[in-house]
């Protein structure tokens, strides 16, 4: 998992910009960063955030896990509220607040 100072906000709902930022991340020579899956975010919540580790904010974090769009022609990313563990999905028509991104990578 990337350190807290590498966490960033999804700005203007620009998923392409976010993906480019993840691809360009180089933390102490480590590359290959990506969005965590929803299950990875749940594990982070249970093993780190709830123990006060990792400097996670009480905010909503974006995952790479997808919910297939039933009523529209596009898919939605699941999000996790790190304050209460609530799961939702990112629909830009419903959300008017920021989402945070904390990258992970294979090691």
C-alpha positions as CSV (number, residue, x, y, z in Angstrom):
1,X,0.0,0.0,0.0
2,X,1.2,3.5,-0.8
3,X,2.1,5.7,2.1
4,X,-0.4,8.4,3.3
5,X,1.5,11.2,1.7
6,X,0.9,9.6,-1.7
7,X,-2.8,9.5,-1.3
8,X,-4.7,11.8,-3.6
9,X,-8.2,13.1,-4.4
10,X,-10.1,12.2,-7.5
11,X,-10.4,15.7,-9.1
12,X,-13.3,16.7,-11.3
13,X,-14.3,13.0,-11.5
14,X,-11.5,12.5,-14.1
15,X,-10.9,8.8,-14.1
16,X,-8.5,8.9,-17.0
17,X,-6.3,11.5,-15.1
18,X,-6.4,9.3,-12.0
19,X,-5.3,6.2,-14.0
20,X,-2.4,8.2,-15.5
21,X,-1.4,9.4,-12.1
22,X,-1.3,5.8,-10.8
23,X,0.7,4.6,-13.7
24,X,3.2,7.4,-13.2
25,X,3.7,6.8,-9.5
26,X,7.2,6.0,-8.4
27,X,7.6,5.7,-4.6
28,X,11.2,4.9,-3.6
29,X,11.8,3.1,-6.9
30,X,8.5,1.1,-6.7
31,X,6.2,1.3,-9.7
32,X,3.1,-0.7,-10.8
33,X,0.6,1.1,-8.5
34,X,-3.1,0.5,-9.0
35,X,-6.5,1.1,-7.4
36,X,-7.2,-1.5,-4.7
37,X,-10.1,-3.8,-5.2
38,X,-13.1,-3.4,-2.9
39,X,-12.1,-6.5,-1.0
40,X,-8.6,-5.0,-0.5
41,X,-10.2,-1.8,0.9
42,X,-12.2,-3.9,3.3
43,X,-9.1,-5.7,4.5
44,X,-7.3,-2.3,4.9
45,X,-10.2,-1.0,6.9
46,X,-10.2,-4.0,9.2
47,X,-6.5,-4.5,9.6
48,X,-5.1,-0.9,9.5
49,X,-7.7,1.9,9.7
50,X,-9.6,0.4,12.7
51,X,-6.3,0.1,14.5
52,X,-5.3,3.7,13.8
53,X,-2.6,2.7,11.3
54,X,-1.9,4.0,7.8
55,X,-3.3,7.6,8.4
56,X,-6.5,6.9,6.6
57,X,-9.1,9.7,6.7
58,X,-12.7,9.2,7.6
59,X,-13.6,9.6,4.0
60,X,-14.8,7.7,0.9
61,X,-12.2,5.7,-1.0
62,X,-12.4,4.6,-4.6
63,X,-11.9,0.9,-5.5
64,X,-11.3,-0.8,-8.9
65,X,-14.2,-3.2,-8.4
66,X,-17.0,-2.6,-10.8
67,X,-20.8,-2.8,-10.5
68,X,-22.3,-3.3,-13.9
69,X,-24.7,-0.6,-14.9
70,X,-28.3,-1.9,-15.2
71,X,-30.0,1.3,-16.2
72,X,-27.2,3.2,-18.0
73,X,-24.6,2.3,-20.5
74,X,-21.6,2.5,-18.2
75,X,-20.3,0.7,-15.1
76,X,-19.7,2.0,-11.6
77,X,-16.7,1.7,-9.3
78,X,-17.5,0.5,-5.8
79,X,-16.4,2.9,-3.0
80,X,-15.9,2.3,0.7
81,X,-16.6,4.8,3.5
82,X,-13.6,4.4,5.8
83,X,-15.5,6.1,8.7
84,X,-18.3,3.5,8.9
85,X,-17.5,0.7,6.5
86,X,-20.5,1.5,4.3
87,X,-20.3,0.3,0.7
88,X,-21.7,2.2,-2.2
89,X,-20.9,2.8,-5.8
90,X,-19.5,5.8,-7.6
91,X,-22.1,7.4,-9.7
92,X,-21.1,10.9,-10.7
93,X,-24.7,12.0,-10.9
94,X,-25.2,11.1,-7.2
95,X,-21.9,12.1,-5.7
96,X,-20.9,15.8,-5.4
97,X,-18.1,15.2,-3.0
98,X,-14.5,14.1,-3.4
99,X,-13.2,10.5,-3.4
100,X,-9.8,9.6,-2.1
101,X,-7.4,7.2,-3.8
102,X,-4.8,5.1,-1.9
103,X,-2.8,3.0,-4.3
104,X,-1.7,-0.6,-3.8
105,X,0.8,-2.8,-5.7
106,X,1.9,-6.3,-5.8
107,X,5.1,-7.1,-3.9
